[in-house]
Amino acid sequence: MAGLCEGRVAIVTGAARGIGREHALELGRQGARVVVNDLGVALDGSGGSTGPAEEVAEQIRALGGQAITNGADVADWAQAGALVKSAVDAFGRLDAVINNAGFVRDRMFAGCSEEEWDAVVRVHLKGHFCVSRHACELWRGQSKAGEAVDARIINTSSGAGLQGSVGQSSYSAAKAGIATLTLIQAAELGRYGVTANAIAPSARTRMTEDVFTDMMSKPESGFDTMDPANIAPLVAWLVSAESADVTGRIFEVSGGSISIADGWRSGPAIVKGERWPPDEIGAAVYDLLSKAEPPQKVYGT
């Protein structure tokens, strides 16, 4: 029986370990041809090795699939363009970009340095931009040439981006930006046959297992709720042709649970019809607060 993604070509960034690795392997199982992108860096973004990505590509080939590796820095404009080109050169087409690459340099906001902020925002937010932007240039050109395009962008946000997380100001801000970027991509790119969705996964990775030790620990028996492989089936479905009418959504996913995040919405309002005097603002704000849904708690509070 043909896999769910038979014939599709997908780039997975940050695909050597953790959640990205499981994305790549599942896509391979489902018949996709996969570009396994990874720098092979440490958790804080230092170092680098091609070995981990090649191991994943070899596993896909062992399953009977097709895969190549790519060591591009996703936040480098030229390298991101070369990454997209590598998919087309190897497989003749590109159908999906799964933006997953990232690292953390956790720090309380009062102690976060400019270098730490720039490094985290660069790889997460700019990395999502660069690869997707080059892919969109390809797809828009195909669409304008009259070709049928059925393409996917799948971004990676986080609960930290949706609710905030103590000690992760740079990471949370980047992930919040990614969630909003997804909404804009969905609104703008549908005319070219491109959908854009995001996931906010919760799973055991290098980023989470040391911070949330008890939550992320592997059980001695039974269902491993935090196994990163639990995230991949949703991504495979989003890559598939079946998801063509789903766009602009943020999916929270962990274990056997999938939910759709309900983001910022306009809440209660008081319309005065004229400029507010400053001495009337306080009463109006407290009236609105009494009617508004309380925000979800920031993680870590």
Protein Blocks (a to p, Z undefined) as FASTA:
>chain_A
ZZfkgoiacddehilgcjllmmmmmmmmnopacddddehiafkopajdfklmmmmmmmmm
mnopacdddfbdfklmklmmmmmmmmmmmnopafbdcdfbdcdddddfklpcfklmmmmm
mmmmmmmmmmmmmmmmmmmmmmmnopacdddddddddfklmnopehilmmmmmmmmmmmm
mmmmmmmmmmnopacdddddddddfklmmmmmmlmpccfbdjdfklmklmmmmmmmmmpm
klmmgghiacddehjbccddddddddddddehpacdfklmmmmmmmmmmmpccddddehZ
Z
